[in-house]
Amino acid sequence: MDPDSFIHVFESNVKPFANPVAGRTEINCRCFYCSDSSNPIKGHFYIKVPIQENDIPYYYCQKCHAQGIVTQSKLMEWGIYDGSFGVELQSYINKSMKDAKNSKFLSSFVQIFNVRNTSIRDDKLSLYKLAYINKRLGTNLTLKDCIDNKIVLNLGDLLSENRVKDLTRVPKIVEALDTAFVGFLSYDNAFVTLRNLELENFDLYQSINKRYINYNIFGKFDNTLRFYVPPVNIDLLNPEPIDIRLAEGAFDILSIKYNMIKNNGRNIYASVGGSNYKSCLYTLLSVIKFPNLRTHFYMDTDQLNKDRYIQDLANILRAYNVPMYIHSNSFPGKKDFGVPIECIRESIRQII
């Protein structure tokens, strides 16, 4: 793989800029997944240029922390349609992956992991966590509902059921995550997004004393499929429109599902995790491949003023001729939808 040719493809195809930096060992551009900087000529996205033999080109965003390997399919996802370069790149990656130094990237080529999530400890802690969810959302979910929605009440249950012995954090950290957090299993079944319950009289280690922690079950390098999609049944023979409903957090999307929509069999729900709408949107559009779609973005109030990012989403959907709606919660003192129905005052704006 010629480094100069690699750089040239990005310089020629990525707008508004893609600049070689760090002595032409990296390319800097705006992030393909998040809203990035408010300054249009500044970007947080970096792509490693393959300088040495068998170097794997990978990317990382310093803002949203999206990371993965630059493959032919990624180029197409990013709007870079250079067929000959894409074939050359994929051939190079396939060869380079045989080098032992690249073993850490192997799991990233698994699209969906086969994971069992069918058992929850029936004890006081599990029931406390279930009550926490129901109180926060004003719902009456059961332990069975948690399983059906890929909710991981106890991280230890998931790791034990799947006989995962190679932990990606030290055991004492995993034990704390099991006790003091409730989680949501990702689309690719490789990550658990964990919410801190802020338990009284339970001192957390400083490294995990945060509202949210992402636990990497298998050490997967590519995290762009880390979003949360509760399973639903869709009749693809039904010609009625399918509504894709995306929100930032898992509690938002569960409230939308159970408090607002009350599933009619024509809805797909996804929590993008933060504000990484693009990656989730690209994936769902490529997987569903259904001609009659509508998209709904349930945005936190602090996201509504990001006109450039909203326009980027609209441009993606305009290419597919998919209608787009922005939903917001205007109830006083609330900024999102992760609340009981009586605390939701929905406003809707159609973009396209």
C-alpha positions as a Python dict, from the first residue, in 0.01 Angstrom:
ca = {
    (1, 'M'): (0, 0, 0),
    (2, 'D'): (158, 325, -115),
    (3, 'P'): (123, 588, 165),
    (4, 'D'): (107, 881, -78),
    (5, 'S'): (-173, 717, -278),
    (6, 'F'): (-359, 645, 45),
    (7, 'I'): (-335, 1011, 149),
    (8, 'H'): (-431, 1134, -197),
    (9, 'V'): (-761, 944, -195),
    (10, 'F'): (-871, 1119, 124),
    (11, 'E'): (-742, 1460, 16),
    (12, 'S'): (-942, 1428, -308),
    (13, 'N'): (-1268, 1292, -168),
    (14, 'V'): (-1324, 1422, 186),
    (15, 'K'): (-1484, 1764, 238),
    (16, 'P'): (-1424, 2024, 368),
    (17, 'F'): (-1069, 1899, 426),
    (18, 'A'): (-847, 1596, 485),
    (19, 'N'): (-493, 1700, 573),
    (20, 'P'): (-184, 1486, 629),
    (21, 'V'): (-35, 1555, 975),
    (22, 'A'): (236, 1418, 1205),
    (23, 'G'): (488, 1389, 925),
    (24, 'R'): (230, 1235, 689),
    (25, 'T'): (177, 939, 923),
    (26, 'E'): (-186, 1043, 991),
    (27, 'I'): (-473, 1216, 816),
    (28, 'N'): (-686, 1469, 1003),
    (29, 'C'): (-1044, 1550, 899),
    (30, 'R'): (-1388, 1609, 1047),
    (31, 'C'): (-1552, 1310, 1213),
    (32, 'F'): (-1783, 1097, 999),
    (33, 'Y'): (-1987, 997, 1305),
    (34, 'C'): (-2037, 1290, 1544),
    (35, 'S'): (-2099, 1663, 1514),
    (36, 'D'): (-1728, 1728, 1576),
    (37, 'S'): (-1607, 2086, 1633),
    (38, 'S'): (-1830, 2390, 1589),
    (39, 'N'): (-1543, 2529, 1382),
    (40, 'P'): (-1591, 2387, 1027),
    (41, 'I'): (-1217, 2394, 954),
    (42, 'K'): (-1122, 2196, 1263),
    (43, 'G'): (-1158, 1819, 1305),
    (44, 'H'): (-1104, 1559, 1575),
    (45, 'F'): (-1091, 1255, 1344),
    (46, 'Y'): (-752, 1090, 1273),
    (47, 'I'): (-669, 811, 1029),
    (48, 'K'): (-343, 618, 1054),
    (49, 'V'): (-156, 601, 725),
    (50, 'P'): (0, 255, 657),
    (51, 'I'): (368, 348, 644),
    (52, 'Q'): (536, 22, 740),
    (53, 'E'): (467, -315, 581),
    (54, 'N'): (141, -470, 707),
    (55, 'D'): (40, -159, 902),
    (56, 'I'): (-337, -160, 952),
    (57, 'P'): (-502, 175, 869),
    (58, 'Y'): (-734, 257, 1155),
    (59, 'Y'): (-925, 565, 1267),
    (60, 'Y'): (-1008, 734, 1595),
    (61, 'C'): (-1217, 1038, 1690),
    (62, 'Q'): (-1088, 1233, 1986),
    (63, 'K'): (-1436, 1370, 2054),
    (64, 'C'): (-1685, 1080, 2026),
    (65, 'H'): (-1416, 806, 2055),
    (66, 'A'): (-1539, 615, 1752),
    (67, 'Q'): (-1267, 382, 1629),
    (68, 'G'): (-1226, 104, 1378),
    (69, 'I'): (-1041, -16, 1070),
    (70, 'V'): (-1050, 165, 737),
    (71, 'T'): (-1197, -95, 501),
    (72, 'Q'): (-1359, -85, 159),
    (73, 'S'): (-1705, -81, 318),
    (74, 'K'): (-1603, 206, 549),
    (75, 'L'): (-1491, 410, 250),
    (76, 'M'): (-1831, 366, 90),
    (77, 'E'): (-2005, 452, 418),
    (78, 'W'): (-1801, 774, 427),
    (79, 'G'): (-1893, 860, 68),
    (80, 'I'): (-1557, 768, -88),
    (81, 'Y'): (-1638, 574, -403),
    (82, 'D'): (-1302, 482, -553),
    (83, 'G'): (-1351, 126, -674),
    (84, 'S'): (-993, 40, -768),
    (85, 'F'): (-851, 186, -445),
    (86, 'G'): (-1117, 9, -238),
    (87, 'V'): (-1029, -330, -389),
    (88, 'E'): (-657, -265, -339),
    (89, 'L'): (-715, -156, 20),
    (90, 'Q'): (-923, -462, 107),
    (91, 'S'): (-665, -695, -48),
    (92, 'Y'): (-391, -523, 152),
    (93, 'I'): (-587, -556, 479),
    (94, 'N'): (-664, -924, 419),
    (95, 'K'): (-293, -991, 370),
    (96, 'S'): (-183, -775, 663),
    (97, 'M'): (-422, -944, 905),
    (98, 'K'): (-209, -1260, 877),
    (99, 'D'): (73, -1077, 1055),
    (100, 'A'): (78, -1166, 1426),
    (101, 'K'): (122, -800, 1525),
    (102, 'N'): (-233, -731, 1403),
    (103, 'S'): (-409, -995, 1613),
    (104, 'K'): (-582, -727, 1822),
    (105, 'F'): (-782, -625, 1516),
    (106, 'L'): (-920, -974, 1438),
    (107, 'S'): (-1236, -948, 1648),
    (108, 'S'): (-1336, -633, 1458),
    (109, 'F'): (-1418, -850, 1156),
    (110, 'V'): (-1695, -1023, 1352),
    (111, 'Q'): (-2010, -828, 1265),
    (112, 'I'): (-2242, -977, 1530),
    (113, 'F'): (-2124, -1190, 1823),
    (114, 'N'): (-2331, -1490, 1931),
    (115, 'V'): (-2417, -1404, 2291),
    (116, 'R'): (-2671, -1554, 2529),
    (117, 'N'): (-2859, -1319, 2761),
    (118, 'T'): (-3133, -1537, 2906),
    (119, 'S'): (-3068, -1546, 3281),
    (120, 'I'): (-3090, -1287, 3559),
    (121, 'R'): (-3014, -1353, 3925),
    (122, 'D'): (-3343, -1334, 4114),
    (123, 'D'): (-3213, -1156, 4422),
    (124, 'K'): (-3262, -827, 4606),
    (125, 'L'): (-3002, -644, 4399),
    (126, 'S'): (-3160, -745, 4069),
    (127, 'L'): (-3503, -640, 4194),
    (128, 'Y'): (-3359, -309, 4314),
    (129, 'K'): (-3213, -244, 3968),
    (130, 'L'): (-3543, -334, 3804),
    (131, 'A'): (-3725, -96, 4040),
    (132, 'Y'): (-3472, 176, 3951),
    (133, 'I'): (-3554, 142, 3580),
    (134, 'N'): (-3930, 138, 3640),
    (135, 'K'): (-3918, 439, 3873),
    (136, 'R'): (-3709, 637, 3629),
    (137, 'L'): (-3938, 562, 3334),
    (138, 'G'): (-4273, 520, 3508),
    (139, 'T'): (-4305, 170, 3361),
    (140, 'N'): (-4384, -180, 3490),
    (141, 'L'): (-4113, -383, 3322),
    (142, 'T'): (-4046, -736, 3448),
    (143, 'L'): (-3727, -942, 3457),
    (144, 'K'): (-3851, -1113, 3139),
    (145, 'D'): (-3893, -771, 2975),
    (146, 'C'): (-3531, -694, 3062),
    (147, 'I'): (-3416, -1009, 2883),
    (148, 'D'): (-3638, -934, 2583),
    (149, 'N'): (-3492, -581, 2560),
    (150, 'K'): (-3124, -681, 2600),
    (151, 'I'): (-3109, -507, 2936),
    (152, 'V'): (-2820, -644, 3144),
    (153, 'L'): (-2913, -595, 3507),
    (154, 'N'): (-2594, -768, 3625),
    (155, 'L'): (-2281, -777, 3411),
    (156, 'G'): (-2164, -1088, 3596),
    (157, 'D'): (-2473, -1283, 3480),
    (158, 'L'): (-2391, -1213, 3116),
    (159, 'L'): (-2022, -1301, 3149),
    (160, 'S'): (-2102, -1619, 3342),
    (161, 'E'): (-2371, -1742, 3103),
    (162, 'N'): (-2135, -1698, 2808),
    (163, 'R'): (-1834, -1841, 2994),
    (164, 'V'): (-1628, -1530, 2932),
    (165, 'K'): (-1314, -1581, 3136),
    (166, 'D'): (-1081, -1335, 2960),
    (167, 'L'): (-1192, -1013, 3126),
    (168, 'T'): (-1108, -681, 2960),
    (169, 'R'): (-1091, -500, 3297),
    (170, 'V'): (-932, -623, 3619),
    (171, 'P'): (-1160, -851, 3827),
    (172, 'K'): (-1224, -597, 4108),
    (173, 'I'): (-1345, -343, 3848),
    (174, 'V'): (-1573, -600, 3683),
    (175, 'E'): (-1717, -690, 4024),
    (176, 'A'): (-1795, -325, 4091),
    (177, 'L'): (-1955, -287, 3747),
    (178, 'D'): (-2167, -595, 3821),
    (179, 'T'): (-2291, -453, 4152),
    (180, 'A'): (-2330, -80, 4099),
    (181, 'F'): (-2439, -51, 3736),
    (182, 'V'): (-2721, -158, 3507),
    (183, 'G'): (-2638, -220, 3141),
    (184, 'F'): (-2761, -241, 2785),
    (185, 'L'): (-2618, -490, 2535),
    (186, 'S'): (-2499, -339, 2207),
    (187, 'Y'): (-2623, -409, 1855),
    (188, 'D'): (-2319, -628, 1781),
    (189, 'N'): (-2335, -798, 2125),
    (190, 'A'): (-1974, -693, 2189),
    (191, 'F'): (-2026, -407, 2437),
    (192, 'V'): (-2238, -329, 2741),
    (193, 'T'): (-2319, 35, 2809),
    (194, 'L'): (-2344, 57, 3188),
    (195, 'R'): (-2531, 324, 3387),
    (196, 'N'): (-2406, 410, 3734),
    (197, 'L'): (-2683, 358, 3992),
    (198, 'E'): (-2502, 586, 4239),
    (199, 'L'): (-2558, 344, 4526),
    (200, 'E'): (-2530, 482, 4878),
    (201, 'N'): (-2249, 342, 5093),
    (202, 'F'): (-2077, 189, 4790),
    (203, 'D'): (-1745, 351, 4706),
    (204, 'L'): (-1655, 320, 4339),
    (205, 'Y'): (-1303, 314, 4206),
    (206, 'Q'): (-1213, 651, 4056),
    (207, 'S'): (-1167, 504, 3706),
    (208, 'I'): (-1534, 398, 3690),
    (209, 'N'): (-1693, 667, 3906),
    (210, 'K'): (-1877, 808, 3606),
    (211, 'R'): (-2239, 818, 3489),
    (212, 'Y'): (-2169, 578, 3202),
    (213, 'I'): (-1903, 313, 3140),
    (214, 'N'): (-1864, 99, 2829),
    (215, 'Y'): (-1754, -257, 2894),
    (216, 'N'): (-1588, -433, 2599),
    (217, 'I'): (-1683, -800, 2634),
    (218, 'F'): (-1443, -948, 2378),
    (219, 'G'): (-1184, -673, 2340),
    (220, 'K'): (-1326, -567, 2003),
    (221, 'F'): (-1131, -278, 1847),
    (222, 'D'): (-1409, -144, 1624),
    (223, 'N'): (-1673, 23, 1842),
    (224, 'T'): (-1897, 178, 1574),
    (225, 'L'): (-2170, -84, 1635),
    (226, 'R'): (-2183, -8, 2007),
    (227, 'F'): (-2530, 145, 1990),
    (228, 'Y'): (-2826, -23, 2162),
    (229, 'V'): (-3117, -167, 1962),
    (230, 'P'): (-3391, -344, 2162),
    (231, 'P'): (-3514, -642, 1954),
    (232, 'V'): (-3848, -604, 1776),
    (233, 'N'): (-4053, -814, 1534),
    (234, 'I'): (-4119, -653, 1196),
    (235, 'D'): (-4342, -804, 928),
    (236, 'L'): (-4153, -722, 609),
    (237, 'L'): (-4448, -831, 395),
    (238, 'N'): (-4658, -550, 539),
    (239, 'P'): (-4636, -248, 302),
    (240, 'E'): (-4703, 8, 578),
    (241, 'P'): (-4409, 240, 658),
    (242, 'I'): (-4147, 136, 912),
    (243, 'D'): (-4050, 408, 1158),
    (244, 'I'): (-3688, 417, 1273),
    (245, 'R'): (-3675, 597, 1608),
    (246, 'L'): (-3335, 709, 1734),
    (247, 'A'): (-3251, 875, 2065),
    (248, 'E'): (-2933, 943, 2257),
    (249, 'G'): (-2965, 725, 2567),
    (250, 'A'): (-3104, 380, 2643),
    (251, 'F'): (-3354, 521, 2892),
    (252, 'D'): (-3476, 763, 2625),
    (253, 'I'): (-3546, 488, 2378),
    (254, 'L'): (-3715, 260, 2633),
    (255, 'S'): (-3944, 545, 2739),
    (256, 'I'): (-4027, 615, 2374),
    (257, 'K'): (-4103, 247, 2318),
    (258, 'Y'): (-4315, 185, 2628),
    (259, 'N'): (-4457, 527, 2716),
    (260, 'M'): (-4510, 698, 2382),
    (261, 'I'): (-4538, 452, 2093),
    (262, 'K'): (-4652, 129, 2258),
    (263, 'N'): (-4519, -84, 1974),
    (264, 'N'): (-4753, -153, 1683),
    (265, 'G'): (-4509, -378, 1500),
    (266, 'R'): (-4385, -107, 1262),
    (267, 'N'): (-4114, 55, 1477),
    (268, 'I'): (-3741, 4, 1519),
    (269, 'Y'): (-3579, 167, 1822),
    (270, 'A'): (-3214, 256, 1873),
    (271, 'S'): (-3010, 440, 2133),
    (272, 'V'): (-2708, 588, 1962),
    (273, 'G'): (-2506, 644, 2280),
    (274, 'G'): (-2410, 1009, 2313),
    (275, 'S'): (-2470, 1185, 1982),
    (276, 'N'): (-2331, 932, 1734),
    (277, 'Y'): (-2641, 929, 1512),
    (278, 'K'): (-2460, 885, 1181),
    (279, 'S'): (-2304, 545, 1247),
    (280, 'C'): (-2630, 401, 1379),
    (281, 'L'): (-2828, 550, 1091),
    (282, 'Y'): (-2591, 415, 825),
    (283, 'T'): (-2605, 68, 979),
    (284, 'L'): (-2983, 51, 1010),
    (285, 'L'): (-3036, 178, 654),
    (286, 'S'): (-2795, -83, 518),
    (287, 'V'): (-2948, -366, 720),
    (288, 'I'): (-3319, -291, 679),
    (289, 'K'): (-3317, -222, 303),
    (290, 'F'): (-3689, -153, 311),
    (291, 'P'): (-3829, 98, 59),
    (292, 'N'): (-4086, 261, 286),
    (293, 'L'): (-3906, 416, 584),
    (294, 'R'): (-3945, 719, 807),
    (295, 'T'): (-3686, 840, 1055),
    (296, 'H'): (-3742, 1010, 1388),
    (297, 'F'): (-3467, 1171, 1596),
    (298, 'Y'): (-3553, 1228, 1962),
    (299, 'M'): (-3283, 1479, 2046),
    (300, 'D'): (-3177, 1626, 2377),
    (301, 'T'): (-3238, 1999, 2391),
    (302, 'D'): (-2863, 2072, 2377),
    (303, 'Q'): (-2848, 1894, 2038),
    (304, 'L'): (-3122, 2097, 1873),
    (305, 'N'): (-2899, 2397, 1802),
    (306, 'K'): (-2646, 2192, 1604),
    (307, 'D'): (-2785, 2291, 1265),
    (308, 'R'): (-2484, 2168, 1070),
    (309, 'Y'): (-2511, 1816, 1215),
    (310, 'I'): (-2887, 1801, 1163),
    (311, 'Q'): (-2830, 1907, 802),
    (312, 'D'): (-2571, 1629, 762),
    (313, 'L'): (-2832, 1376, 876),
    (314, 'A'): (-3088, 1529, 640),
    (315, 'N'): (-2846, 1501, 348),
    (316, 'I'): (-2793, 1131, 419),
    (317, 'L'): (-3167, 1065, 428),
    (318, 'R'): (-3242, 1285, 129),
    (319, 'A'): (-3028, 1052, -84),
    (320, 'Y'): (-3255, 765, 21),
    (321, 'N'): (-3574, 974, -11),
    (322, 'V'): (-3655, 902, 355),
    (323, 'P'): (-3864, 1155, 555),
    (324, 'M'): (-3700, 1297, 867),
    (325, 'Y'): (-3860, 1426, 1186),
    (326, 'I'): (-3701, 1593, 1490),
    (327, 'H'): (-3871, 1534, 1826),
    (328, 'S'): (-3792, 1725, 2144),
    (329, 'N'): (-3924, 1731, 2500),
    (330, 'S'): (-4033, 2084, 2596),
    (331, 'F'): (-4156, 1990, 2946),
    (332, 'P'): (-4012, 2243, 3196),
    (333, 'G'): (-3691, 2121, 3354),
    (334, 'K'): (-3654, 1815, 3129),
    (335, 'K'): (-3409, 1791, 2841),
    (336, 'D'): (-3473, 1441, 2704),
    (337, 'F'): (-3726, 1156, 2685),
    (338, 'G'): (-3582, 926, 2953),
    (339, 'V'): (-3859, 1019, 3199),
    (340, 'P'): (-4217, 910, 3283),
    (341, 'I'): (-4487, 1000, 3030),
    (342, 'E'): (-4629, 1276, 3254),
    (343, 'C'): (-4295, 1458, 3220),
    (344, 'I'): (-4300, 1457, 2839),
    (345, 'R'): (-4435, 1740, 2627),
    (346, 'E'): (-4349, 1637, 2274),
    (347, 'S'): (-4270, 1885, 1995),
    (348, 'I'): (-4223, 1756, 1638),
    (349, 'R'): (-4059, 1926, 1342),
    (350, 'Q'): (-4039, 1773, 993),
    (351, 'I'): (-3707, 1839, 814),
    (352, 'I'): (-3755, 1649, 487),
}
